[in-house]
Amino acid sequence: MTVNTPAVSGVPDDAMRRLAQMRPGQSTSLFTSDLSVNEFLLVREAGFRPLGLVLGSSIYHVGIQFGRWSQNRELDQLSQAMYHARELAMTRMEAEADALGADGIVGVRLDIEFKEFGSELAEFIAIGTAVKADSPPDSGGTWRNRHHQPFTSDLSGQDFWTLIQAGYAPLGMTMGTCVYHIAHQRFWQAMGNIGQNVEIPQYTEALYDARELAMSRMQAEAEQLGAEGIVGVQMLSNSHRWGGHTTEFFAIGTAVRPLRADHVIAKPQLVLPLTDR
């Protein structure tokens, strides 16, 4: 992902003034966070200080693209629209974190909300907690990724702490999307399936192909970041407002890199309650 200057990214002036007051060292600085108490304490234990809640938003007109009734195919214009809208929200969130001098953003959420003032208008929102490391990684260098951007992660505070303790660092959230039109069955095909246990090959192939496209695009983003792997991958299926035969398959996860060659992974410990119950 490429982060532009705040003016180009579309970050409002009011947001920039709020962020300027929250920068470390300011007399009125205080942090805001959507982390739970447990997550906040674990992020601090991992060596990171919350700086503030950062967000990015994009209200996007998602156009119309028709697929042939009997053909499985990707609707590439819709795929591009869904990806670009999320990318705008993500880059604006990253621009806010950069304005705070953050090393990364934890607990990122990506939400979509279709608006009532337009059936084809949707707001894409990215929100998370910007954090600053108390010290650089043990291996030296910086916590930022190879593009000199704050890292982004959708891991929980608990998972983030575990990742750092095990000697890994997040690089960024990687995502891939594919909006796919699933062909309709012809009448006699549908009639022939009544009362039978039988695979529907055209449906299987369509869903398999769509998920594979989303996964491969997510992996390509991780490769661009120089990641060793992706953790916490989610594969989501959303029909939004397109109807039953057009679905978005969305893959998202956190790309990670090793901080050191020798990983010491803590072993789980048995904890016994001291109560009589």
C-alpha positions in Angstrom: 0.0 0.0 0.0 1.2 3.5 -0.8 0.7 6.3 1.7 0.4 9.8 0.2 0.6 13.0 2.1 -2.4 13.8 4.3 -3.7 16.4 1.9 -3.7 13.9 -1.0 -5.0 11.1 1.1 -8.1 13.1 1.9 -7.6 13.4 5.7 -9.7 16.4 6.9 -8.0 19.4 8.4 -10.0 18.9 11.7 -8.5 15.4 12.0 -5.0 16.7 11.4 -5.5 19.3 14.1 -6.7 16.7 16.5 -3.8 14.4 15.7 -1.3 17.3 16.2 -2.6 17.8 19.8 -2.2 14.1 20.5 1.5 13.8 19.3 3.8 12.7 22.2 5.4 15.7 23.9 2.4 18.0 23.5 1.1 19.5 26.8 -2.4 18.4 26.1 -1.6 15.0 24.6 -3.6 12.0 25.7 -4.2 8.7 23.9 -7.5 7.2 22.7 -7.9 3.5 22.0 -10.6 0.9 21.2 -8.5 -1.8 22.8 -10.1 -3.6 25.7 -8.4 -3.3 29.1 -6.7 -6.7 28.7 -5.5 -5.9 25.2 -4.2 -2.5 26.3 -2.1 -4.0 29.1 -0.8 -6.7 26.8 0.2 -4.2 24.1 2.0 -2.2 26.8 3.7 -5.4 28.0 4.9 -6.1 24.5 6.7 -2.7 24.6 4.3 -0.5 22.6 2.5 2.7 23.8 -1.0 3.6 22.4 -0.9 7.0 20.8 -4.5 7.4 19.6 -7.4 6.0 17.6 -6.9 6.5 13.9 -9.4 6.0 11.1 -9.9 6.3 7.4 -13.1 6.5 5.5 -14.2 6.4 1.9 -17.8 6.7 0.6 -17.7 4.9 -2.7 -20.2 4.5 -5.5 -20.1 0.8 -6.4 -21.2 0.5 -10.0 -23.1 -2.2 -11.8 -21.7 -5.0 -13.9 -23.8 -7.7 -15.3 -22.7 -11.3 -15.7 -24.1 -13.8 -18.3 -26.9 -15.8 -16.8 -25.3 -19.2 -17.5 -21.6 -18.3 -17.1 -19.2 -18.4 -14.1 -17.0 -15.4 -14.3 -15.3 -12.7 -12.2 -16.9 -9.3 -12.3 -13.6 -7.4 -12.5 -15.0 -3.9 -12.4 -16.8 -4.7 -9.1 -13.6 -6.4 -7.7 -11.6 -3.3 -8.5 -14.2 -1.0 -6.9 -14.3 -3.0 -3.6 -10.5 -3.2 -3.5 -9.9 0.5 -4.3 -12.5 1.7 -1.7 -10.9 -0.3 1.0 -7.4 0.9 -0.1 -8.5 4.5 0.2 -9.8 3.9 3.8 -6.6 2.0 4.7 -4.2 4.7 3.3 -6.1 7.5 5.2 -5.9 5.5 8.4 -2.1 5.0 7.8 -1.7 8.7 7.1 -3.3 9.6 10.4 -0.9 7.1 12.2 2.0 8.6 10.3 1.0 12.1 11.5 1.2 10.8 15.1 4.7 9.4 14.5 3.4 5.9 15.1 5.4 2.7 14.4 2.2 0.7 13.7 -1.5 0.2 14.1 -3.0 -2.7 16.0 -6.5 -4.1 16.3 -7.5 -2.8 12.8 -11.1 -3.3 11.7 -12.4 -3.0 8.2 -16.2 -2.4 8.0 -18.6 -1.7 5.1 -21.9 0.0 5.5 -24.3 0.6 2.7 -26.0 3.9 3.0 -29.7 4.6 2.8 -29.3 7.7 0.7 -28.1 5.6 -2.2 -28.5 1.9 -2.8 -25.1 1.8 -4.6 -23.2 4.0 -2.1 -21.2 2.3 0.6 -18.9 3.7 3.3 -15.7 1.8 3.8 -14.1 2.4 7.2 -10.7 1.4 8.6 -10.1 2.0 12.3 -7.4 0.9 14.7 -5.1 2.1 17.5 -1.8 3.7 16.5 1.1 2.6 18.7 4.8 3.7 19.3 7.5 1.2 20.3 9.5 1.9 23.5 12.6 0.6 21.7 13.7 -0.7 18.3 13.6 -4.4 17.5 16.3 -6.6 19.0 17.7 -7.2 15.6 18.0 -3.4 15.0 16.3 -1.3 12.3 12.7 -0.2 12.6 9.3 -1.6 13.4 8.0 0.0 10.2 7.7 -2.1 7.0 10.0 -2.0 4.0 7.9 0.8 2.5 8.7 3.0 5.6 5.0 2.8 6.5 3.6 2.0 10.0 2.7 -1.7 10.2 -0.9 -2.6 10.3 -2.4 -5.7 12.1 -5.9 -7.0 12.7 -4.6 -9.3 15.5 -6.1 -9.0 18.9 -4.0 -7.5 21.7 -3.4 -11.1 23.1 -2.3 -12.4 19.7 -0.1 -9.3 19.1 1.7 -9.9 22.4 2.2 -13.6 21.6 3.6 -12.8 18.2 6.1 -10.3 19.6 7.1 -12.7 22.4 7.7 -15.5 19.8 10.1 -13.3 17.9 7.9 -12.2 15.0 6.8 -8.7 13.9 3.7 -7.7 11.9 4.4 -6.0 8.5 0.9 -5.1 7.3 -2.6 -6.3 6.7 -2.8 -7.9 3.3 -6.0 -8.5 1.4 -7.4 -9.9 -1.8 -10.9 -9.6 -3.1 -12.9 -11.2 -5.9 -16.5 -10.4 -6.9 -17.8 -13.4 -8.8 -21.0 -14.2 -10.7 -22.1 -17.8 -10.1 -24.0 -19.2 -13.1 -27.6 -20.3 -12.8 -28.6 -23.8 -13.3 -30.7 -24.5 -16.4 -34.2 -25.8 -15.7 -33.7 -29.4 -16.6 -30.4 -29.5 -14.6 -32.3 -28.2 -11.5 -35.1 -30.7 -12.0 -32.7 -33.6 -12.4 -31.2 -32.8 -8.9 -34.5 -33.0 -7.0 -34.4 -35.7 -4.4 -30.8 -36.7 -5.0 -27.5 -36.3 -3.2 -25.3 -35.0 -6.0 -22.5 -32.4 -6.4 -23.3 -29.4 -8.5 -20.0 -29.0 -10.4 -20.5 -25.5 -11.8 -21.2 -24.2 -8.3 -18.2 -26.0 -6.9 -15.9 -24.7 -9.6 -17.2 -21.1 -9.3 -16.7 -20.9 -5.5 -13.3 -22.6 -5.7 -12.1 -20.3 -8.4 -13.4 -17.1 -6.7 -11.7 -18.0 -3.3 -8.5 -18.9 -5.1 -8.4 -15.5 -6.8 -8.9 -13.7 -3.5 -6.2 -15.8 -1.8 -3.6 -15.4 -4.5 -4.1 -11.6 -4.4 -3.7 -11.5 -0.7 -0.5 -13.6 -1.0 0.9 -11.3 -3.7 0.5 -8.3 -1.3 2.5 -10.2 1.4 5.2 -11.0 -1.1 5.5 -7.3 -1.9 6.1 -6.6 1.8 8.8 -9.3 2.0 6.8 -11.4 4.5 7.6 -14.8 5.7 4.0 -15.7 6.0 0.4 -14.5 6.8 -1.3 -15.3 10.1 -4.9 -14.9 11.2 -6.3 -15.3 7.7 -10.0 -14.9 7.3 -12.0 -15.9 4.2 -15.2 -13.9 4.1 -18.1 -14.3 1.7 -20.4 -11.2 1.3 -23.3 -10.9 -1.1 -23.9 -7.2 -0.1 -26.8 -6.0 -2.3 -26.1 -7.8 -5.5 -28.3 -10.8 -5.1 -27.7 -14.5 -4.5 -25.7 -15.3 -7.6 -23.1 -12.5 -7.2 -20.8 -12.7 -4.2 -17.6 -11.1 -2.9 -15.0 -13.3 -1.6 -12.6 -11.4 0.6 -9.3 -12.7 2.1 -7.5 -10.8 4.8 -4.7 -11.5 7.2 -1.5 -10.1 8.8 1.8 -10.5 7.0 4.7 -11.2 9.5 8.5 -11.3 9.5 10.9 -13.0 11.9 12.8 -10.6 14.3 15.5 -13.1 15.0 16.7 -16.6 13.8 16.3 -18.3 17.2 12.6 -18.3 18.2 11.9 -19.1 21.8 8.2 -19.9 21.9 6.7 -19.9 25.4 5.1 -23.2 26.4 1.6 -23.2 27.9 1.5 -23.6 31.7 -1.1 -25.5 33.6 -3.0 -23.2 36.1 -5.1 -24.8 38.8 -7.8 -22.9 40.7 -7.3 -22.6 44.5 -11.0 -22.7 45.3 -12.9 -25.6 46.9 -15.4 -25.8 44.0 
